[in-house]
Structures are given as C-alpha cells and as structure tokens.
C-alpha cells in the first residue's frame, strides 16, 4: 500500500459517499459478482427502515451533535391521500440528502443508545477517542483508490470499534451474521487502513446491540484466524475489481454449467 492520502473526521455520510473510492461494502458486492457491483454503483439504493434505524443509533451513541446536520424527523402525514402524497414529496425535497427518521425509530434508537452506554465495557471504550473517521488511500498492489469510515477509534486502548445493531446479539447468532455478511472482511479492511495510517491497532472489536427490548448488548473481538480470512477476501475482491477496470468488463456468474453440491447438514 502507498502513503495514506487523507484522514478526515466530522465528515457527513453524504460527503463520505461522494468520495470516488471503493469501500468494503462495494468489495463485498464485487465478491458476489462485478456486474452486481457496477449496477449498484450506477443505481445506488435508498436506505431501508432498518438501515436508517442503525444509522440513527450510530449518531445518537457516537456523535449526537450531528443529529440535526445529518437527520430530519418525518412529519405526521397521511401518504395514502393525494394531498398527503404531495406534502410528502415536498418534505423529501426539503430533506435533501438527510436521513429521514420517524418518532418510533427515534424511541428505539434512544433505547439502544442507553443500553450501549450502560454497558461497562462499551462505555469505557467509548469514553475517549473519535467517531466516524474517514480514511482514504491508494492500494499499492492494485492502484485502486480505497476508503473506509471507522465508527470509533480509541487510541488509549489501540482498539478500533464498529457498532452493529442486530435482532440477536448472542455469540452464536452474531457469529453466523459475521460469516453471512462478511463482517470479518470489514474488520480486516479497517484494521489494515489504520495500520497504514500509523495508528498501530491491536484488536478489532464489535459492539452489538439488539434492536428490540430488552436491548441486550454484547462485545466481540475478531479472532486472528477470522481476520486473516477476511484479509484474503478483501484482497481477492480488490484484484477482481482491478482486472475489471483494466479490461472494462464486469461479468456476472460463470457462463458454463456448474456442479452444485449441498452442505453436509443440508443433506
């Protein structure tokens, strides 16, 4: 990897998205297929209610002073009527790039924030450090511009933190989610970016909070073996994307007939 290009804090999420560089979310899509990545880049999807809730929880727990800058409360409008549809369209124009949230979502997010701050380990890790740090760099092996947005960096403990919301924060359930959604790949990508920045992280930790009562909180450190597997995955995705850019082709799945095997437990 080459020298880090830029380190920024207090950058809005909209400005982060506008940076022309590949992030880990994009690399995960590349692993599905380059065609899906290209389509997603050209047709960005709107955040789902669950995504908006997660983003709102991040804000309240990690950088509450930015609430009015990045979020806007949805008015009580009956969108089933013609007049309501017009009012909602006008509101969306006013909201612009801000994330829209409802009063119900705010209540949930406040409960999750309170649960996080009541957890003794989570509160200790969050008592010092900086939120939402953006790192942008050039990958030396592929010459691709890369970026990441770290939820929290605690230099006192040399621990980068990522906050996740989940239906089930138990070890087994989050372990499955980690594999299904490639959280270990994200951890390795962020860890290596921090190392490149000269910040010498020692561990990567997820704070996981449940999005339903009683809002249980769990904290997990990514095992070294999982970090290595995540690093292999993101390097593979970077190499695939670099080849796509070089050849200007973004294929989907293999054209030939493939043999499909089931897992032992499926049999």
Secondary structure, 3 states (H helix, E strand, C coil): CCCEEEEECCCCHHHHHHCCCECHHHHHHHHHCHHHHHHHHHCCCCCCHHHHHHHHHHHHHHCHHHHHHHEEECCCCCCCCHHHHHHHHHHHHHHCCCEEECHHHHHHHHHHHHHHHHCHHHHHHCCCCEEEEEEEEECCCCCCEEEEEEEEEECCCCEEEEEEEECCCCHHHHHHHHHHCCHHHHHHHHHHHHHHCCCCCCEEEEEEEECCCCCCEEEEECCHHHHHHHHHHHHHHHHHHHHHHHHCCCCCCCCCCCCCCCCHHHC
